[in-house]
């Protein structure tokens, strides 16, 4: 069974991967500078949702899968709304 320390390391890894993916999108000019933070939030939410799915499939880790999925959904939706607001969809 995973300890709290190893889960914290996984969340840190998710954040680092999200920052790297966002940096790549910024460097190839898919997003602009003011869209970096919402994109990191969105990608983190997607990766946390994926981690929740992995935890749900593992019988030993199933205990915290719902809470992890909830936080992943909140991060993804907050990042998506923030990105749409930055792009001017919501005025």
C-alpha positions as CSV (number, residue, x, y, z in Angstrom):
1,X,0.0,0.0,0.0
2,X,1.2,3.5,-0.8
3,X,2.1,5.8,2.0
4,X,1.2,9.5,2.1
5,X,4.8,10.4,1.2
6,X,4.7,8.4,-2.0
7,X,1.3,10.0,-2.9
8,X,2.8,13.5,-2.3
9,X,5.7,12.6,-4.6
10,X,3.2,11.5,-7.3
11,X,1.3,14.8,-7.0
12,X,4.6,16.6,-7.3
13,X,5.4,14.6,-10.4
14,X,2.0,15.4,-11.9
15,X,2.7,19.1,-11.3
16,X,6.2,18.9,-12.9
17,X,4.7,17.0,-16.0
18,X,2.0,19.7,-16.3
19,X,4.6,22.5,-16.1
20,X,6.7,20.7,-18.8
21,X,3.7,20.2,-21.1
22,X,2.6,23.8,-20.7
23,X,6.2,25.0,-21.4
24,X,6.2,23.0,-24.6
25,X,2.9,24.5,-25.6
26,X,4.2,27.9,-24.9
27,X,7.5,27.4,-26.8
28,X,5.7,26.2,-29.9
29,X,3.4,29.2,-29.6
30,X,0.1,27.3,-29.1
31,X,-0.7,29.4,-26.0
32,X,0.3,32.9,-25.0
33,X,2.0,34.0,-21.7
34,X,-1.2,34.9,-19.9
35,X,-2.6,31.4,-20.7
36,X,0.2,29.5,-19.0
37,X,-1.3,29.3,-15.4
38,X,-4.8,28.2,-16.6
39,X,-3.2,25.6,-18.8
40,X,-1.1,24.2,-15.9
41,X,-4.2,24.0,-13.8
42,X,-6.1,22.2,-16.6
43,X,-3.4,19.7,-17.3
44,X,-2.9,19.0,-13.6
45,X,-6.6,18.3,-13.3
46,X,-6.5,15.9,-16.2
47,X,-3.5,14.0,-14.8
48,X,-5.1,13.8,-11.3
49,X,-8.2,12.4,-12.9
50,X,-6.0,9.8,-14.6
51,X,-4.4,9.0,-11.2
52,X,-7.8,8.6,-9.7
53,X,-8.7,6.1,-12.4
54,X,-5.5,4.1,-11.7
55,X,-6.3,4.2,-7.9
56,X,-9.9,3.0,-8.7
57,X,-8.6,0.0,-10.7
58,X,-6.2,-1.0,-7.9
59,X,-8.1,-2.7,-5.0
60,X,-5.5,-1.7,-2.4
61,X,-5.7,2.0,-3.4
62,X,-9.5,2.3,-3.9
63,X,-10.0,4.1,-0.6
64,X,-9.1,7.6,-1.8
65,X,-10.1,7.4,-5.5
66,X,-13.3,9.4,-5.2
67,X,-11.7,12.4,-3.5
68,X,-8.9,12.3,-5.9
69,X,-11.3,12.3,-8.8
70,X,-13.3,15.2,-7.3
71,X,-10.2,17.4,-6.9
72,X,-9.1,16.5,-10.4
73,X,-12.5,17.5,-11.8
74,X,-12.4,20.8,-9.8
75,X,-8.9,21.7,-11.1
76,X,-9.8,20.8,-14.7
77,X,-13.0,22.8,-14.7
78,X,-11.5,25.8,-12.9
79,X,-8.6,25.8,-15.4
80,X,-10.9,25.5,-18.4
81,X,-13.1,28.4,-17.2
82,X,-10.1,30.5,-16.4
83,X,-8.6,29.8,-19.9
84,X,-11.8,30.7,-21.6
85,X,-12.0,33.9,-19.5
86,X,-8.4,34.8,-20.5
87,X,-9.2,34.2,-24.1
88,X,-12.2,36.5,-23.9
89,X,-15.0,34.0,-24.3
90,X,-16.6,35.3,-21.1
91,X,-16.8,39.1,-21.1
